[in-house]
Structures are given as structure tokens and as C-alpha cells.
Amino acid sequence: MADETKFSIRINGEDHRTTAGTTVAAALLNNGFAAFRTSVTGESRTPLCGMGICFECRVTIDGVRNVRSCIEPVRDGMEVETDG
């Protein structure tokens, strides 16, 4: 049986709920965030590979920039910032 424990995380300064065991990328997508960052040419970027190889899903987590959100599990109270 899956763990249905709910976590509260802040995304771009707003509180959101997600389930324990979820990656940050999945939590962002499940909460309606389609753009995670902006490329150097101004294009919106979102997860591509889903396993940490492409680096398209980078966000800021708890003040640490360029964290690959597809391999980072959510933690209760974590703060996530997108640049998209």
C-alpha cells in the first residue's frame, strides 16, 4: 500500500500539498506548474528525461540553485522556486 502521508511545501511563495514519496518535479506538475525554468534564449523548460540526465527540470530548493527536481524527493516544509 502506498504512503498517503501529505506534505506541505511552498512553491514560489505559495503553500501546496503533495504526497510523501513524490519527486519535486511530480509535485510541481501535479500542482499545475508547466514551466520550471527559462533557458538562456528565453524558452520555458520542463522535465524531459525524468531521471536526472537532461538537467531541464532544475529549480531552487531551500535556497540551493540548480537542483534536479526529477530526482529530489519532497520533504515537509521544503521551499521550491521555479524560474519559468
C-alpha positions, 0 to 999 in steps of 0.5 A: 500500500502506498504512503498517503502521508501529505506534505506541505511545501511552498512553491514560489511563495505559495503553500501546496500539498503533495504526497510523501514519496513524490519527486519535486518535479511530480509535485510541481506538475501535479500542482499545475506548474508547466514551466520550471525554468527559462533557458538562456534564449528565453524558452520555458523548460520542463522535465524531459528525461525524468531521471536526472540526465537532461538537467531541464527540470532544475529549480531552487530548493531551500535556497540551493540553485540548480537542483534536479527536481526529477530526482529530489524527493519532497520533504515537509516544509521544503521551499521550491522556486521555479524560474519559468 
